[in-house]
């Protein structure tokens, strides 16, 4: 079949359009048909590890993972039946049997995908009892806490770090009951700290340390904005509670970043409410900085620039512009330094 050809399949007795490159899950979701998932993420390669998305296909004697099964013309699929719901419920129970139940104090309570599935399938108790994994919480970095007692081995963080970031800071380690997501030699997390692994984690295994205990998701008001750290124009969602930003997320389908951030965009928001943030110009008088008006500050700058230029030459003056300004402002700044001041000593702080 040629690539991109459109044809019909049947899902739950409903005719659905599909393309040759689609999986069953992609075709179903585009048609508005719900199939639960945990390891699937639309920006990452199909993994098929959690098996929550199993469906039945006519002519195949077993259930198949819809996230990894390609569609074929005329395929007839059933996504919801008593057998399918029973198997999905058992799968979720098995995952929960090795998952700590700290929902009351978990940072992602109310936005946890595993919690949502437990609710969907009415899991009040877990039939399967036995040994549970016991791991020390790894928080020896300033930004991300890794709690492997909550990890469900969905592999989202591994694929995000490898396929999108191209870093490969984490991967699967060991086998069977002892399998876990680990860094090289199972050491302390040391990476770019972009936070995209935190963004795709469906449970509370990866969380932001600086957002911990600062409010539930439903308590925060979300404000859509553009990140002002550089000129890329990444779209961000600021989560504000009691007039203070407590968390930053981004939208997969919006903006040039497609939901991805750098370390500044994800974690560098504390300056907004920092008590030492500069809100007015400061002028040094008698050895101490004091607040001044903009007119006073600009007059002093013009006076000093003129004096230094005459005494020592314009090349003794340098300018440092800010990534928090617009591209247009930064362009005007360098133009001012080169044409008015007469120096090419211009630098920029758009670095980690």
C-alpha positions as CSV (number, residue, x, y, z in Angstrom):
1,X,0.0,0.0,0.0
2,X,1.3,3.5,-0.9
3,X,2.2,5.8,2.0
4,X,-0.5,8.1,3.3
5,X,-3.5,6.3,1.5
6,X,-6.8,6.8,3.3
7,X,-9.2,3.8,3.8
8,X,-11.9,2.6,6.1
9,X,-11.7,0.4,9.2
10,X,-14.4,-0.5,11.7
11,X,-14.1,0.3,15.4
12,X,-16.9,-0.6,17.7
13,X,-19.2,-1.0,14.7
14,X,-18.4,2.5,13.6
15,X,-16.7,3.3,10.2
16,X,-13.5,5.2,10.8
17,X,-11.0,6.7,8.4
18,X,-7.5,5.5,8.8
19,X,-4.1,6.1,7.0
20,X,-1.5,3.5,6.1
21,X,0.9,4.8,8.7
22,X,-1.7,4.8,11.6
23,X,-1.8,2.4,14.5
24,X,-5.2,1.4,15.9
25,X,-4.8,3.8,18.8
26,X,-4.1,6.8,16.5
27,X,-7.0,6.0,14.3
28,X,-9.3,5.6,17.3
29,X,-8.3,8.8,19.0
30,X,-8.7,10.8,15.8
31,X,-12.2,9.5,15.7
32,X,-12.8,10.4,19.3
33,X,-12.9,6.8,20.6
34,X,-11.3,6.4,24.0
35,X,-8.6,3.8,24.6
36,X,-6.7,4.1,27.9
37,X,-2.9,4.2,27.9
38,X,0.0,4.7,30.2
39,X,3.2,4.1,28.3
40,X,2.0,5.8,25.1
41,X,2.9,9.4,24.2
42,X,2.1,10.8,20.8
43,X,5.5,12.5,20.4
44,X,7.4,9.3,21.3
45,X,7.9,6.0,19.5
46,X,5.4,3.3,20.3
47,X,6.5,1.0,23.2
48,X,3.7,-1.3,24.0
49,X,5.0,-2.0,27.5
50,X,2.0,-1.3,29.8
51,X,-0.6,-3.3,27.7
52,X,-3.4,-1.1,29.1
53,X,-4.4,-0.2,25.5
54,X,-5.2,-3.8,24.5
55,X,-8.1,-4.3,22.0
56,X,-9.5,-7.2,20.0
57,X,-9.2,-7.5,16.3
58,X,-11.3,-9.8,14.2
59,X,-9.2,-12.7,12.9
60,X,-6.5,-12.4,15.6
61,X,-7.0,-15.0,18.4
62,X,-5.5,-12.8,21.1
63,X,-5.8,-9.2,22.3
64,X,-3.2,-6.8,20.8
65,X,-1.7,-3.6,22.0
66,X,-3.4,-0.8,20.0
67,X,-0.5,1.6,20.3
68,X,1.9,-0.8,18.3
69,X,-0.6,-2.5,15.9
70,X,-0.8,-0.9,12.5
71,X,-4.2,-0.7,10.8
72,X,-5.1,-2.6,7.6
73,X,-7.9,-1.9,5.3
74,X,-11.2,-3.5,6.4
75,X,-9.9,-4.2,9.9
76,X,-12.6,-4.7,12.5
77,X,-11.7,-3.6,16.0
78,X,-13.4,-3.8,19.4
79,X,-12.0,-1.5,22.0
80,X,-14.5,-2.1,24.9
81,X,-16.0,-5.4,26.0
82,X,-16.4,-7.3,29.2
83,X,-13.3,-9.3,28.5
84,X,-11.2,-6.3,27.5
85,X,-12.3,-4.3,30.6
86,X,-11.5,-7.3,32.9
87,X,-8.0,-7.7,31.4
88,X,-7.3,-4.0,31.6
89,X,-8.5,-3.9,35.2
90,X,-6.1,-6.8,36.0
91,X,-3.2,-5.0,34.4
92,X,-3.8,-1.9,36.4
93,X,-4.1,-4.1,39.6
94,X,-0.7,-5.7,38.8
95,X,0.9,-2.3,38.3
96,X,-0.6,-1.0,41.6
97,X,0.6,-4.2,43.4
98,X,4.1,-2.8,43.2
99,X,3.2,0.9,43.6
100,X,3.2,2.8,46.8
101,X,-0.2,4.2,47.7
102,X,0.7,7.7,48.8
103,X,-2.0,9.5,46.8
104,X,-2.9,11.8,49.7
105,X,0.5,13.4,49.8
106,X,1.7,12.7,46.3
107,X,2.6,15.8,44.2
108,X,0.6,14.6,41.2
109,X,-2.6,13.7,43.1
110,X,-5.5,14.8,40.8
111,X,-3.4,14.7,37.6
112,X,-2.0,11.1,37.9
113,X,-2.8,8.9,34.9
114,X,-2.6,5.7,37.0
115,X,-4.9,7.2,39.6
116,X,-7.4,8.0,36.8
117,X,-7.3,4.4,35.5
118,X,-7.8,3.0,39.0
119,X,-10.9,5.2,39.3
120,X,-12.1,4.3,35.8
121,X,-12.0,0.6,36.7
122,X,-13.3,1.0,40.3
123,X,-10.2,-0.4,42.0
124,X,-10.9,-0.1,45.8
125,X,-8.7,-2.9,46.8
126,X,-5.8,-4.8,45.2
127,X,-6.1,-8.6,45.0
128,X,-2.4,-9.2,44.5
129,X,-0.2,-9.0,47.5
130,X,3.5,-9.7,47.8
131,X,7.0,-8.1,47.9
132,X,7.2,-4.5,46.8
133,X,10.2,-2.6,45.5
134,X,12.0,-0.4,48.0
135,X,14.1,2.4,46.7
136,X,15.8,5.4,48.3
137,X,14.4,8.7,47.0
138,X,17.0,10.3,44.8
139,X,16.9,14.1,45.3
140,X,20.6,15.0,45.3
141,X,20.1,17.7,42.7
142,X,18.3,21.1,43.1
143,X,15.5,20.5,40.6
144,X,14.1,17.0,40.1
145,X,13.1,14.3,42.6
146,X,13.2,10.7,41.5
147,X,11.0,8.3,43.5
148,X,11.3,4.9,41.9
149,X,8.8,3.4,44.4
150,X,6.2,5.2,42.2
151,X,7.7,4.3,38.9
152,X,5.6,2.1,36.6
153,X,8.4,1.4,34.0
154,X,6.4,3.0,31.2
155,X,9.7,4.2,29.6
156,X,8.3,7.6,28.7
157,X,11.2,9.5,30.4
158,X,13.8,7.2,28.6
159,X,12.3,7.8,25.2
160,X,11.8,11.5,25.8
161,X,15.5,11.9,26.9
162,X,16.7,9.9,23.9
163,X,14.4,10.7,21.0
164,X,13.5,14.3,21.7
165,X,16.4,15.7,23.8
166,X,19.1,13.5,22.3
167,X,20.8,13.2,25.7
168,X,20.1,9.6,26.9
169,X,20.7,10.4,30.5
170,X,18.5,7.5,31.7
171,X,17.6,4.0,30.5
172,X,16.2,0.7,31.7
173,X,18.5,-1.2,34.1
174,X,18.3,-4.8,35.4
175,X,15.5,-7.3,34.7
176,X,12.3,-8.7,36.1
177,X,11.2,-7.6,39.6
178,X,14.5,-5.6,40.0
179,X,14.1,-3.6,36.8
180,X,14.3,0.2,37.2
181,X,15.0,3.3,35.3
182,X,18.6,4.4,36.1
183,X,21.3,6.8,35.1
184,X,24.7,5.6,34.0
185,X,26.1,3.2,36.7
186,X,22.9,4.0,38.6
187,X,24.4,7.2,39.9
188,X,23.0,10.6,40.7
189,X,21.0,12.3,38.0
190,X,23.3,14.7,36.1
191,X,21.9,16.1,32.9
192,X,20.7,19.3,31.3
193,X,17.7,19.4,33.7
194,X,15.3,20.4,30.9
195,X,12.5,18.8,32.9
196,X,10.9,17.2,29.9
197,X,11.1,13.8,31.7
198,X,9.0,15.3,34.5
199,X,6.5,16.6,32.0
200,X,5.9,13.2,30.4
201,X,5.9,11.1,33.6
202,X,2.3,9.8,34.0
203,X,2.7,9.2,37.8
204,X,4.6,10.8,40.7
205,X,8.0,9.1,40.0
206,X,9.5,12.3,38.6
207,X,8.5,15.7,40.2
208,X,9.8,19.2,40.4
209,X,11.4,19.9,43.8
210,X,10.8,23.7,43.6
211,X,7.0,23.1,43.1
212,X,6.6,20.5,45.8
213,X,3.8,21.2,48.3
214,X,3.0,24.5,46.7
215,X,-0.5,23.6,45.6
216,X,-2.6,21.0,43.8
217,X,-3.2,21.4,40.1
218,X,-6.9,22.3,40.6
219,X,-5.9,25.1,43.1
220,X,-3.8,27.0,40.5
221,X,-5.0,29.4,37.9
222,X,-3.3,28.8,34.5
223,X,-2.0,31.7,32.5
224,X,-0.8,31.1,28.9
225,X,2.3,33.1,28.0
226,X,5.5,33.2,26.0
227,X,8.8,32.3,27.7
228,X,11.0,35.4,27.9
229,X,14.4,33.8,28.4
230,X,15.3,33.8,24.7
231,X,14.0,34.5,21.3
232,X,12.6,31.0,20.5
233,X,9.1,32.0,21.6
234,X,8.2,28.9,23.5
235,X,4.7,28.7,24.8
236,X,4.3,28.1,28.5
237,X,1.5,27.7,31.0
238,X,2.2,29.4,34.3
239,X,0.3,27.9,37.2
240,X,-0.4,30.7,39.7
241,X,-1.7,30.2,43.3
242,X,-2.3,33.1,45.7
243,X,-0.7,35.5,43.1
244,X,2.5,33.5,43.0
245,X,3.8,31.2,40.2
246,X,4.2,27.7,41.6
247,X,4.7,25.5,38.5
248,X,5.4,25.8,34.8
249,X,4.0,23.4,32.1
250,X,3.7,23.6,28.4
251,X,1.2,22.5,25.7
252,X,2.1,19.7,23.3
253,X,-0.1,21.2,20.5
254,X,0.7,24.8,20.9
255,X,3.8,27.0,20.2
256,X,7.1,26.4,18.6
257,X,8.3,24.1,21.4
258,X,5.6,21.4,21.0
259,X,5.5,21.1,24.8
260,X,9.2,21.0,25.4
261,X,11.3,23.3,27.6
262,X,14.8,24.0,28.6
263,X,16.0,24.2,32.2
264,X,15.3,28.0,32.3
265,X,11.8,27.7,30.9
266,X,10.8,24.8,33.2
267,X,12.4,25.8,36.4
268,X,13.7,29.4,36.1
269,X,10.5,31.2,37.3
270,X,11.4,31.9,40.9
271,X,12.9,35.3,40.1
272,X,9.4,36.6,39.4
273,X,8.4,36.7,43.1
274,X,11.9,36.8,44.5
275,X,12.2,39.4,47.3
276,X,15.5,40.7,45.9
277,X,14.1,41.3,42.4
278,X,14.9,44.8,41.1
279,X,11.8,46.8,40.5
280,X,13.3,50.3,40.3
281,X,16.7,51.6,39.1
282,X,19.4,51.8,41.8
283,X,22.1,54.4,42.0
284,X,25.2,54.1,44.3
285,X,25.5,57.1,46.7
286,X,28.0,57.2,49.5
287,X,28.9,53.6,48.8
288,X,25.4,52.2,48.9
289,X,22.7,51.5,46.3
290,X,19.6,53.6,46.7
291,X,16.4,53.7,44.7
292,X,16.1,56.3,41.9
293,X,13.8,57.3,39.1
294,X,14.4,56.3,35.5
295,X,15.3,59.9,34.6
296,X,17.9,60.1,37.3
297,X,19.4,56.7,36.3
298,X,19.5,57.6,32.6
299,X,21.0,61.0,33.2
300,X,23.8,59.4,35.3
301,X,24.5,56.8,32.7
302,X,24.7,59.4,29.9
303,X,27.0,61.5,32.0
304,X,29.3,58.6,32.8
305,X,29.4,57.2,29.3
306,X,30.4,60.6,27.9
307,X,33.1,61.1,30.5
308,X,34.6,57.6,30.1
309,X,34.5,57.8,26.4
310,X,36.4,61.1,26.4
311,X,38.9,60.1,29.0
312,X,39.6,56.5,28.0
313,X,38.0,55.9,24.6
314,X,34.8,54.2,23.6
315,X,36.3,50.8,23.4
316,X,36.6,50.8,27.2
317,X,32.8,50.6,27.4
318,X,30.9,47.3,27.0
319,X,27.3,46.4,26.9
320,X,25.5,43.3,28.2
321,X,22.0,42.8,27.0
322,X,19.3,40.5,28.4
323,X,17.5,37.4,27.1
324,X,14.4,38.6,29.0
325,X,14.1,41.5,26.5
326,X,12.5,41.1,23.1
327,X,14.6,40.5,20.0
328,X,13.7,44.0,18.9
329,X,14.9,45.5,22.2
330,X,18.2,43.6,22.0
331,X,18.7,44.7,18.4
332,X,18.2,48.3,19.3
333,X,20.6,47.9,22.3
334,X,23.4,46.6,20.1
335,X,22.7,49.3,17.5
336,X,22.9,51.9,20.3
337,X,26.2,50.5,21.6
338,X,27.8,50.4,18.1
339,X,26.6,53.7,16.6
340,X,26.1,56.0,19.6
341,X,28.6,54.8,22.1
342,X,31.0,53.6,19.4
343,X,32.0,50.1,20.7
344,X,31.7,46.6,19.5
345,X,32.0,45.2,23.0
346,X,28.5,43.7,23.2
347,X,27.6,40.4,24.8
348,X,24.4,38.5,25.7
349,X,23.4,36.2,28.6
350,X,21.4,33.6,26.7
351,X,23.4,30.7,28.2
352,X,22.7,28.0,30.8
